[in-house]
Amino acid sequence: MTYPRPIVQALLLLLVIPAGLFDSRQRRVPNWLAGAGVLLGIALNAFLYENAGLWTSLKGLGLAFLIYFPLYLLRAMGAGDVKLMAAVGAIAGPANWLGIFVLTCLFGGVAAIVLVTAKDRVRKTLENMWAILLSARLGQAPYVDNPQLDVRSGQGLRLPHAVVIAFGTFGFLLAATIWAPR
């Protein structure tokens, strides 16, 4: 992990805060926001670090897309979330994006447990997890037999993932600030 410059930190926050607000209110991340994040991330890294920054930015974008796009294909994630994480990768670069990703997973897991428990859906969630494992064993997408597992159907519980990404980003930036070389 390299300590991100203040301008990189600011750009990350200028991306994830409005994305989280849009997702919590409208259940979507606007394309203009994610697109601007990608373009500004690439431009900023190329400006700050020249060719090395350009390649770092593209690697971060590519890594995020590589991990999130299959979730979109399985209908476990919305396209806006994929584009948002690609933009975060373009800004942060691959090493820092991995840190943001790990914290996003942790915050998302906790938020999912709280949501499932609050909605009294623990048993149904465990049944759905079993259905996902069976579908994987059979080599088919889980949503085919169970519409609750399709993020587009609206039948299952939905968590605004951009909010979780924002918390993961905040957590990463806080950790980077605490452990930054002085």
C-alpha positions as a LaTeX table, in Angstrom:
\begin{tabular}{lrrr}
\hline
Residue & $x$ (\AA) & $y$ (\AA) & $z$ (\AA) \\
\hline
Met1 & 0.00 & 0.00 & 0.00 \\
Thr2 & 1.28 & 3.44 & $-0.90$ \\
Tyr3 & $-0.05$ & 6.41 & 0.98 \\
Pro4 & $-2.39$ & 8.25 & $-1.42$ \\
Arg5 & $-1.71$ & 11.94 & $-1.94$ \\
Pro6 & $-4.26$ & 14.36 & $-0.48$ \\
Ile7 & $-5.62$ & 15.20 & $-3.94$ \\
Val8 & $-6.19$ & 11.49 & $-4.62$ \\
Gln9 & $-7.93$ & 11.15 & $-1.26$ \\
Ala10 & $-10.11$ & 14.16 & $-2.05$ \\
Leu11 & $-11.07$ & 12.75 & $-5.45$ \\
Leu12 & $-11.99$ & 9.41 & $-3.88$ \\
Leu13 & $-14.24$ & 11.17 & $-1.37$ \\
Leu14 & $-15.77$ & 13.39 & $-4.07$ \\
Leu15 & $-16.70$ & 10.19 & $-5.88$ \\
Val16 & $-17.93$ & 7.86 & $-3.15$ \\
Ile17 & $-19.91$ & 10.35 & $-1.04$ \\
Pro18 & $-22.34$ & 11.40 & $-3.79$ \\
Ala19 & $-22.44$ & 7.82 & $-5.12$ \\
Gly20 & $-23.49$ & 6.57 & $-1.68$ \\
Leu21 & $-26.13$ & 9.30 & $-1.41$ \\
Phe22 & $-27.54$ & 8.54 & $-4.87$ \\
Asp23 & $-27.61$ & 4.82 & $-4.15$ \\
Ser24 & $-29.27$ & 5.20 & $-0.76$ \\
Arg25 & $-31.97$ & 7.51 & $-2.15$ \\
Gln26 & $-32.49$ & 6.35 & $-5.74$ \\
Arg27 & $-31.01$ & 2.82 & $-5.67$ \\
Arg28 & $-28.65$ & 3.66 & $-8.53$ \\
Val29 & $-25.26$ & 5.20 & $-9.22$ \\
Pro30 & $-25.40$ & 7.67 & $-12.13$ \\
Asn31 & $-23.25$ & 6.90 & $-15.15$ \\
Trp32 & $-22.00$ & 10.49 & $-15.29$ \\
Leu33 & $-20.58$ & 10.16 & $-11.78$ \\
Ala34 & $-18.82$ & 6.84 & $-12.35$ \\
Gly35 & $-17.61$ & 7.94 & $-15.80$ \\
Ala36 & $-16.23$ & 11.19 & $-14.43$ \\
Gly37 & $-14.48$ & 9.21 & $-11.68$ \\
Val38 & $-12.79$ & 6.95 & $-14.23$ \\
Leu39 & $-11.67$ & 9.83 & $-16.46$ \\
Leu40 & $-10.50$ & 12.05 & $-13.60$ \\
Gly41 & $-8.72$ & 9.13 & $-11.94$ \\
Ile42 & $-6.79$ & 8.28 & $-15.09$ \\
Ala43 & $-6.02$ & 11.95 & $-15.82$ \\
Leu44 & $-4.92$ & 12.71 & $-12.26$ \\
Asn45 & $-2.62$ & 9.69 & $-12.01$ \\
Ala46 & $-1.14$ & 10.39 & $-15.44$ \\
Phe47 & $-0.55$ & 14.02 & $-14.41$ \\
Leu48 & 0.99 & 13.13 & $-11.04$ \\
Tyr49 & 3.08 & 10.13 & $-12.09$ \\
Glu50 & 3.23 & 10.34 & $-15.90$ \\
Asn51 & 3.33 & 6.95 & $-17.72$ \\
Ala52 & 3.68 & 4.97 & $-14.49$ \\
Gly53 & 0.59 & 6.73 & $-13.12$ \\
Leu54 & $-1.37$ & 6.03 & $-16.28$ \\
Trp55 & $-0.57$ & 2.31 & $-16.09$ \\
Thr56 & $-1.25$ & 2.17 & $-12.36$ \\
Ser57 & $-4.62$ & 3.78 & $-12.93$ \\
Leu58 & $-5.50$ & 1.40 & $-15.75$ \\
Lys59 & $-4.41$ & $-1.60$ & $-13.66$ \\
Gly60 & $-6.61$ & $-0.46$ & $-10.77$ \\
Leu61 & $-9.56$ & 0.01 & $-13.12$ \\
Gly62 & $-8.95$ & $-3.38$ & $-14.71$ \\
Leu63 & $-8.59$ & $-5.24$ & $-11.42$ \\
Ala64 & $-11.82$ & $-3.75$ & $-10.05$ \\
Phe65 & $-13.67$ & $-4.58$ & $-13.26$ \\
Leu66 & $-12.26$ & $-8.12$ & $-13.31$ \\
Ile67 & $-13.52$ & $-8.80$ & $-9.79$ \\
Tyr68 & $-16.88$ & $-7.01$ & $-9.97$ \\
Phe69 & $-18.07$ & $-7.74$ & $-13.53$ \\
Pro70 & $-18.69$ & $-11.47$ & $-12.90$ \\
Leu71 & $-20.95$ & $-10.47$ & $-9.99$ \\
Tyr72 & $-22.92$ & $-8.30$ & $-12.41$ \\
Leu73 & $-23.20$ & $-11.21$ & $-14.87$ \\
Leu74 & $-24.56$ & $-13.39$ & $-12.06$ \\
Arg75 & $-27.04$ & $-10.59$ & $-11.25$ \\
Ala76 & $-25.63$ & $-10.30$ & $-7.76$ \\
Met77 & $-24.48$ & $-6.72$ & $-8.32$ \\
Gly78 & $-25.80$ & $-3.73$ & $-10.23$ \\
Ala79 & $-23.91$ & $-2.22$ & $-13.16$ \\
Gly80 & $-23.54$ & 1.08 & $-11.30$ \\
Asp81 & $-21.65$ & $-0.66$ & $-8.51$ \\
Val82 & $-19.28$ & $-2.23$ & $-11.04$ \\
Lys83 & $-18.63$ & 1.15 & $-12.67$ \\
Leu84 & $-18.19$ & 2.84 & $-9.29$ \\
Met85 & $-15.58$ & 0.31 & $-8.16$ \\
Ala86 & $-13.83$ & 0.61 & $-11.52$ \\
Ala87 & $-13.65$ & 4.37 & $-10.95$ \\
Val88 & $-12.31$ & 3.83 & $-7.42$ \\
Gly89 & $-9.68$ & 1.50 & $-8.92$ \\
Ala90 & $-8.73$ & 4.09 & $-11.54$ \\
Ile91 & $-8.21$ & 6.68 & $-8.82$ \\
Ala92 & $-6.58$ & 4.51 & $-6.14$ \\
Gly93 & $-4.52$ & 2.09 & $-8.25$ \\
Pro94 & $-4.50$ & $-1.70$ & $-7.78$ \\
Ala95 & $-2.71$ & $-1.99$ & $-4.42$ \\
Asn96 & $-4.81$ & 0.65 & $-2.69$ \\
Trp97 & $-7.95$ & $-0.63$ & $-4.40$ \\
Leu98 & $-7.35$ & $-4.05$ & $-2.86$ \\
Gly99 & $-7.30$ & $-2.43$ & 0.58 \\
Ile100 & $-10.54$ & $-0.60$ & $-0.19$ \\
Phe101 & $-12.03$ & $-3.83$ & $-1.54$ \\
Val102 & $-11.18$ & $-5.82$ & 1.60 \\
Leu103 & $-12.70$ & $-3.18$ & 3.87 \\
Thr104 & $-15.75$ & $-2.91$ & 1.59 \\
Cys105 & $-16.22$ & $-6.68$ & 1.91 \\
Leu106 & $-15.95$ & $-6.49$ & 5.69 \\
Phe107 & $-18.36$ & $-3.55$ & 6.00 \\
Gly108 & $-20.71$ & $-5.20$ & 3.49 \\
Gly109 & $-20.71$ & $-8.46$ & 5.43 \\
Val110 & $-21.54$ & $-6.70$ & 8.68 \\
Ala111 & $-24.25$ & $-4.60$ & 7.00 \\
Ala112 & $-25.75$ & $-7.71$ & 5.39 \\
Ile113 & $-25.87$ & $-9.56$ & 8.71 \\
Val114 & $-27.55$ & $-6.57$ & 10.36 \\
Leu115 & $-30.07$ & $-6.23$ & 7.50 \\
Val116 & $-30.92$ & $-9.94$ & 7.39 \\
Thr117 & $-31.31$ & $-10.08$ & 11.17 \\
Ala118 & $-33.40$ & $-6.88$ & 11.32 \\
Lys119 & $-35.73$ & $-8.16$ & 8.59 \\
Asp120 & $-35.97$ & $-11.58$ & 10.27 \\
Arg121 & $-34.65$ & $-13.31$ & 7.15 \\
Val122 & $-31.82$ & $-15.39$ & 8.58 \\
Arg123 & $-33.39$ & $-18.73$ & 7.68 \\
Lys124 & $-34.34$ & $-17.60$ & 4.15 \\
Thr125 & $-30.83$ & $-16.21$ & 3.64 \\
Leu126 & $-29.26$ & $-19.52$ & 4.67 \\
Glu127 & $-31.60$ & $-21.33$ & 2.25 \\
Asn128 & $-30.57$ & $-18.89$ & $-0.50$ \\
Met129 & $-26.89$ & $-19.49$ & 0.26 \\
Trp130 & $-27.49$ & $-23.22$ & $-0.12$ \\
Ala131 & $-29.27$ & $-22.58$ & $-3.43$ \\
Ile132 & $-26.27$ & $-20.56$ & $-4.63$ \\
Leu133 & $-23.91$ & $-23.43$ & $-3.77$ \\
Leu134 & $-26.14$ & $-25.95$ & $-5.57$ \\
Ser135 & $-26.38$ & $-23.71$ & $-8.63$ \\
Ala136 & $-22.61$ & $-23.33$ & $-8.71$ \\
Arg137 & $-22.18$ & $-27.08$ & $-8.51$ \\
Leu138 & $-24.54$ & $-27.47$ & $-11.48$ \\
Gly139 & $-22.80$ & $-24.69$ & $-13.39$ \\
Gln140 & $-25.81$ & $-22.41$ & $-13.68$ \\
Ala141 & $-26.60$ & $-18.91$ & $-12.48$ \\
Pro142 & $-28.41$ & $-18.90$ & $-9.12$ \\
Tyr143 & $-31.08$ & $-16.40$ & $-10.23$ \\
Val144 & $-32.45$ & $-18.80$ & $-12.88$ \\
Asp145 & $-34.30$ & $-20.92$ & $-10.33$ \\
Asn146 & $-34.65$ & $-18.31$ & $-7.60$ \\
Pro147 & $-35.73$ & $-14.75$ & $-8.52$ \\
Gln148 & $-34.84$ & $-13.58$ & $-5.00$ \\
Leu149 & $-31.20$ & $-13.98$ & $-6.01$ \\
Asp150 & $-31.57$ & $-11.57$ & $-8.94$ \\
Val151 & $-30.66$ & $-8.04$ & $-7.88$ \\
Arg152 & $-32.86$ & $-6.74$ & $-10.72$ \\
Ser153 & $-36.03$ & $-8.51$ & $-9.56$ \\
Gly154 & $-36.66$ & $-6.57$ & $-6.38$ \\
Gln155 & $-37.90$ & $-9.72$ & $-4.61$ \\
Gly156 & $-34.87$ & $-10.17$ & $-2.39$ \\
Leu157 & $-33.29$ & $-7.93$ & 0.21 \\
Arg158 & $-31.17$ & $-5.23$ & $-1.35$ \\
Leu159 & $-28.29$ & $-3.36$ & 0.21 \\
Pro160 & $-27.13$ & $-0.07$ & $-1.39$ \\
His161 & $-23.61$ & $-1.23$ & $-2.23$ \\
Ala162 & $-22.32$ & 2.27 & $-3.04$ \\
Val163 & $-22.86$ & 3.15 & 0.63 \\
Val164 & $-20.78$ & 0.14 & 1.60 \\
Ile165 & $-18.10$ & 1.16 & $-0.92$ \\
Ala166 & $-18.07$ & 4.64 & 0.65 \\
Phe167 & $-17.55$ & 3.14 & 4.12 \\
Gly168 & $-14.79$ & 0.88 & 2.77 \\
Thr169 & $-13.09$ & 3.89 & 1.19 \\
Phe170 & $-13.40$ & 5.97 & 4.39 \\
Gly171 & $-11.99$ & 3.10 & 6.41 \\
Phe172 & $-9.07$ & 2.69 & 4.03 \\
Leu173 & $-8.26$ & 6.41 & 4.01 \\
Leu174 & $-8.43$ & 6.51 & 7.81 \\
Ala175 & $-6.11$ & 3.51 & 8.08 \\
Ala176 & $-3.75$ & 5.01 & 5.50 \\
Thr177 & $-3.65$ & 8.25 & 7.50 \\
Ile178 & $-2.96$ & 6.45 & 10.78 \\
Trp179 & $-0.22$ & 4.24 & 9.38 \\
Ala180 & 1.29 & 6.70 & 6.90 \\
Pro181 & 5.04 & 7.17 & 7.13 \\
Arg182 & 5.86 & 10.38 & 8.98 \\
\hline
\end{tabular}
